[in-house]
Amino acid sequence: MQFKWILLCLSLLAASTGVARAEDEIDVDEEMIVSEDQGLVDSDGDESTIEDLEQTDADTYLLFTKPVFEEKASIELPAGRLSEFLVGFTNKGSNDLVLETLDASLRYPMDFNFHIQNFTTVLLEKTIPPGSQATLGYAFIPADAFAGRPFGLSINLAYRDYEGKQMISKLYNDTVNIIEVEEGLDGETLFLYVLMAAACVLLLVGGQQFLYSVGKKRVGGGLPSRTRANLETGTKSSKQIDMDWVPKNVINHLNKQKAQSPKQKRVKKTD
């Protein structure tokens, strides 16, 4: 009996500790729920604050000037070429607004937090009085390696009000297509044309040498090689003979023989 009472007491103690743990877990969950609700309330307040900041007395406009697109057309930017756009800013409030920076970047289309190519950040520090407008120009060049792929284009304009509150206006935050420009001659095509021209010149020179060698063999094929090697040609005229080494009496005798014509020789023989 004592053993049974001991087991009963142990079981009751275990049950009581389990209930206490369950109550602790419930309390923790309730605290978490309360904290999450507070966080949601706080985040709602932050969102309202951000909305108030974004709904300032400023209007912004974006217009691509190079290349030019229609309003509802998809934007296609040429790789390796200059792209330009204009930003219009209007201060409709009663206080000054200061433009700080203008930047653009290419993002990964599936996750805009991942930067692919960052372009130049332009420092402005330009004050826009109430009721005034300003136009900003920006130019960038997408890399050649990105041709034929879609990327996210993010364009941001940062400015602050008279109290120093900083605001960012997202002028453009959407996907664009980077296309490859096919007009004109690129380096690879020009090198290919030069290589083809050099190959044609080599073929022409080789054909000319081949025809020249074949024609030379045909012209000299009538005489055997030994005859052509032993064949000698004398001097074609007496002017090419060097007479300085010949004695003068021999030269005089030769001149006398040349002076007599063949007819005179025949007359002397008949006499």
Salt bridges, closest charged atoms under 4 A:
ASP59 OD2 - LYS92 NZ 2.88
GLU100 OE2 - ARG160 NH1 2.75
GLU125 OE1 - ARG160 NH2 3.52
GLU163 OE1 - LYS165 NZ 3.71
GLU183 OE2 - ARG81 NH1 3.84
